[in-house]
Amino acid sequence: MEFKLILKKLNNKLTKAEEQVFNDWISESKMHRSYFEKVQESYLQQSPNIVDIQKGWERINSKINPTKGFFKYWKYAAAAVVVALLSLPFLLTEQEPTAPPTVNVVGNTIEIGTDKATLTLEDGTRVPLEKGKAFNTQTLSSNGKELVYKTKSEAAKAIKYNTLTIPRGGQFYLVLSDGTKVWLNSDSELRYPVTFANNMPRKVELLYGEAYFEVSPSTNNNGTHFLVATQGQEVDVIGTEFNIRAFKEDSFIETTLVNGKVAIKDEGSISNLTPGYQSRLDKGSREISIAQADVRTIISWKDGLFSFKNMALEDIMTVLSRWYDVEVNIVNEKVAKVTFNGVFNRNQDLENILSIIQNTNEAKLTTKEKTIMVE
């Protein structure tokens, strides 16, 4: 049964024929009745045209189960239709209510993203880092899920640099020698000193991609500032938490401040950010604009979630393509512009998420090998 019939039922807009279909379905099982009651309760709590991302985030953050293949989410919308699926481990289908409708999959070899990276040492040696494989030297250690640099009381005479490259389908956690914590998203690359120089700014370079920084304060590092260079932009940090997005295909660089204070510098201009705000630098014009940001949505990736708020399907597909390392072929441009809202666990099969989107009847999605077709 299509979910739109439930929405029409809640709004007393079913035709006689549709009413019969609904009655047949709800009388089939106790599970169907329980499902409808939960949807009804959620739906009546607020206007059907409003999606409360903040409450959804809080609910998901407290209840989410990272087990592979399982998903919990709060509400899902397509265009003007809000689909209220509140923390339920199943969707409605004509045959089986305990699993999402199947997306057409041909030769599927798509894997869920995981912790993996390539570390390039100062001498050019490339070391693959991945789950189950440890790597240790005098200056660093890795258990395959994170990379931690050892703190030294004295800085090295010559600054040596390492580079951490995160492929599509990967993520990694890094602790620099000053104690700064860095979360790197898929398709990202960071260059940084093995040990920072004394009494000099602690400078790293996000060559491309997305990274979340929890910076060790200057008071713990002889008063030195922390600098992040990104494609011409420089973020001057005293001690704070912030997110930088600068993927290769993006026409902009976004810096979102979670707490603390940073200054955005580019070609002589300086813009200060306060918590809850985001700067957006146009790579072409080099103009910077600052606006209030939905911080929870922006940094959700760091906590293992996809959070989409009024996001076009084509942009959602771009996010999914990085994590699942797939290509996207937009066949229907009109469908690609339809906006959706939802919160999803990243540690689940791609087919689950595509099925939820397709269940809105706003798009047809097909995967062939490692390509998603949007029709």
Secondary structure by P-SEA (a helix, b strand, c coil): ccaaaaaaaaaccccaaaaaaaaaaaaccaaaaaaaaaaaaaaaccccccccaaaaaaaaaacccccccbbbbcccccccccccccccccccccccccccccccccccccccccbbbbbbcccbbbbbbcccbbbbcccccccccbbbbbbbcccccbbbbbbbbbcccccbbbbcccbbbbbbccbbbbbbbccccccccbbbbccbbbbbbbccccccccbbbbbbbcccbbbbbccccbbbbbcccccbbbbbbccbbbbbbcccbbbbbcccbbbbbcccccbbbbbbcccccccccccbbbbbccccaaaaaaaaaaaacccccccccccccccccccccccccaaaaaaaaaccccbbbbbcccbbbcc
